Amino acid sequence: MNQKAFWDRQAEHFQGVMETGDKSRYMHSVIDFLVEMGCLFEDSNILDIGCGTGKYAREFLKHGSRVTGIDLSGRMLEFARQNLETVGSNWSLVEGDWMAMDFKDEWIAAFDLVFASMAPAIRDRTGIERMCRASRRSCFIAKFAERRGVMKQNFREALELSPDDRFGEAISGRQIMAEIQILGFDPEIYHQDYSWERQWTVKKATDRIVSEILLSDPLQTEESLRPRVEQAAREMAGPDGMIHDKVAATALWLYWEV
């Protein structure tokens, strides 16, 4: 499974959890930080890389900013259009892979803030270099420094996967930090709690885990994998038929000026 197919399959889930408790509180802590750093203000021009369903872009618009959102997934952008239309018109969306798409001349030093939160689009030094080219003031990246989820750990054990299996995650926050420093920037580094609880139906949990394993292991096939994952999911479900998941995570925030 390629990245585009994977994120198209996840779009409905991301749309469904845009407003949920712990994650919403975390999102607002990011927004408050950007305001405090002076890079989110009225008429600021923001590039949101891996914008997904427009969760952050919508908040940027509420602060009077202009937003350009980029995402690989056309399905994510369909939801983003619906979400952004409710708060204004000062935005545009571009479908494409930040790492591979043509870098537009009008993007050079065009944005006050280049923003990427948990975006798989930023997966090596090239992606960071592009961020710096597009920014005239500052850049922000959020990645996981660590993440431990009960449901994924249970799937690892049930499916006899490696304890280090990342379920499709390409690069860690610490690796990103090292790449920024190699480029000659000295990012300000912050750690923020990003823990949450969630309930999954057996079907949704099965779909998510199957997709993530297929993304990270091209030798697997959905036909052979799905029955095993679904059986494991049924065994994890509680009396209410739901899988109750807890994720203990720490986000790494990297902020630097160009």
Number of C-alpha atoms within 10 A of each C-alpha: 16 11 17 16 15 17 20 16 17 20 20 14 11 17 17 10 13 15 13 12 12 13 16 14 13 17 18 13 13 18 17 13 14 18 13 11 11 12 20 22 18 13 14 17 24 28 27 25 27 26 28 29 28 27 20 22 25 22 16 24 23 14 15 16 21 22 25 19 23 24 27 24 25 21 20 24 24 15 18 23 16 12 17 22 12 9 13 13 11 15 20 13 19 16 16 17 19 22 17 10 10 9 13 8 9 9 15 15 17 17 26 23 27 27 26 23 22 20 17 22 23 25 19 16 17 14 16 22 14 17 28 24 16 26 23 19 16 21 25 21 23 21 24 21 16 14 13 13 15 15 20 18 14 15 18 17 12 16 13 9 13 9 9 7 14 15 19 17 14 12 15 17 20 15 14 22 21 14 18 20 11 11 12 8 16 16 18 12 11 11 14 16 12 19 17 16 15 15 15 17 16 20 13 16 22 22 16 17 22 21 24 19 21 19 19 18 14 10 8 14 13 13 8 9 17 16 13 14 23 19 13 19 25 17 13 19 16 10 7 8 15 18 22 16 16 16 16 14 17 17 21 24 23 21 20 16 17 14
